[in-house]
C-alpha cells in the first residue's frame, strides 16, 4: 500500500512538469527567445519547430492561429534572425532559397 501513496504524491508533479515547454535539445538562447515569443504569440496553434536548412539547424517560430498577418520567423543556432516567412507579404524565402522546398523538418520543440 505504501508505494501507491508515494506514486499518488509524485504523480501530480510528473504530470505538471511533462506539460511545461522544454527546449532541452536546442541552444540555450532559445529559452529566452521562447519567453519573449510567449508574450505575443497567439493563444492557439503557436509552435517552435526545428528544421535543417542550408546545412544548419534552424528554428521556426510560428505565431499560431490568430491571423495571417503575423509572419513566422526563422532563427539560427545563435538565435540570430535569418528571415521571416508568410505574413501579410507572403514571404517564402530565407537567404534567397525557398524555405518549404529546401528545409527538412526535425522536430517540434514547443507548442501551445
N, C-alpha and C positions, 0 to 999 in steps of 0.2 A: 504494500500500500504506500510505503514511503516514496518510491520512485515516481509514482503518479503525482504526489504533492510537489516534488521538485519540477517535474515537467509542467505542471499547471502554473507554477510560479514563473518559470522561464519562457514558456511559450508566447506570452504577450510581447516579451522583449524581442524574441526572434521574429515575430510577425511584424512588429513595428520597424525593426531595422531592415527587414527584407524589402520594405516599400520605399525606403529612403533612396534618393538618387545616388548612384555610385559611378564615378569616373576612374576607378582604380586601375584600369588598363590604359588610361590616357595620360598625357603630360600634366604635371601639377598645375600649370597655369589655367587649365580648363576648369578647375574648381572655381576659380574667381570669375571666369567667363560665364559659367553656369549661374552663379549667384546673381550677376548682372542681368543675364538673359531672363531669369525668372521674374525680375521686376517689371518687365514689359511684354513678355510673350503672351500669347492667347491662353485662356483658361482651359482650352481643349485642343488636343492634337499637336501641341508643340513637341519637338523632339531634337535630339542631337545624335547624328549618325556619323560613323567613321567610314571613310572611303579610301581607296588607293587611287591616286590621281597624279599624273606626271611624275611617277616614281617615288612618291612620298605618301604618308598617311595624312589625310586632311579631314577636317571636322565640319560637317554641315549643320548649321543651326537653323532649323525650320520653325518659324514662329507659330505655326498652327492654323486653326480654322476660324479666325476672326476677320478675315477679309483678304482679298487677293492683292491688296496694295502693299503689303509688307513683304519685302524680299527675304529670302534665306541668305545667310552669309556663310562664307567658307573661310575657315582659319587653318593655318598650317600648324605644325608641331610646336612652334614657339609662340603660338596664339597671335600671329600677325595675320591681318585680314588679306586674303588673296583676291576677294571679289564678292559679288552678290549675284544671286540667281532669282529669276522670277520677278515678283513685284509688279508695280504698275507698268514699268517699261518692258517687262518680259525678258530680262537678261538671261542668256543661255550659255555664255562663255566665261571661262576663267583662264587668264593668261593666254588668250587667243585660241583656246580649244573648247569645243562644245563639251560641257561637263557630262551630260547624260550619255553621250556616246563613248566617252573616254574614262569614266570613273567606274570603279568596281566596289560595290557595297561590301563592307567588312562586318559591321555590327551596329546595333542600336545601343547607345551608351546611356540615354536618358529619355524619358517621355512623361507627359502628364496626362 
